[in-house]
């Protein structure tokens, strides 16, 4: 009877060791393998960074869209911009350049 009891204890200890090793193996895979928690944390940081970049670009796009809409709706703004930035003049206008 003692041998049966000792055999049961050995089997229980062996099973416990196997279960602990299995748990350690699964924890290692969970944290460090490809697609694990370590990768997930890195991806979250990358997502936060990209979100900030996207926000800046969206603000720039909105400003450009507003500018385009203003130019499309206001002919005087187009003329003013053409005169200032491109040096254009209207037909039958005389251009004078003052030198100092």
PEFEN-V70053 format. One record per residue. RES is the residue in one small letter. PHI is phi as a letter, one per 20 degrees, with the letter a starting at -180 (none if undefined). OMEGA is omega in whole degrees, 0 to 359 (* if undefined). Layout:
BEGIN
[[RES:PHI:OMEGA] [RES:PHI:OMEGA]]
END
This chain:
BEGIN
[[x:none:178] [x:f:180] [x:f:179] [x:f:179] [x:f:180] [x:f:178] [x:f:178] [x:f:179] [x:f:179] [x:f:179] [x:f:179] [x:f:179] [x:f:179] [x:f:178] [x:f:178] [x:f:179] [x:f:179] [x:f:180] [x:f:179] [x:f:179] [x:f:177] [x:f:178] [x:f:178] [x:f:178] [x:f:180] [x:f:177] [x:f:178] [x:f:180] [x:f:180] [x:f:185] [x:e:193] [x:d:181] [x:f:179] [x:f:182] [x:n:180] [x:e:183] [x:f:179] [x:g:177] [x:f:180] [x:f:179] [x:f:178] [x:f:179] [x:f:177] [x:f:177] [x:f:179] [x:f:179] [x:f:179] [x:f:179] [x:f:181] [x:f:178] [x:f:178] [x:f:178] [x:f:180] [x:f:179] [x:f:178] [x:f:180] [x:f:178] [x:f:178] [x:f:178] [x:f:179] [x:f:179] [x:f:179] [x:f:178] [x:f:178] [x:f:178] [x:f:179] [x:f:178] [x:f:180] [x:f:179] [x:f:180] [x:f:179] [x:f:185] [x:e:186] [x:c:182] [x:f:179] [x:f:179] [x:f:178] [x:f:180] [x:f:180] [x:f:180] [x:f:180] [x:f:179] [x:f:185] [x:f:187] [x:e:185] [x:d:179] [x:m:183] [x:e:175] [x:c:180] [x:f:175] [x:f:181] [x:m:173] [x:e:177] [x:d:181] [x:d:177] [x:d:178] [x:d:182] [x:e:180] [x:d:177] [x:d:*]]
END
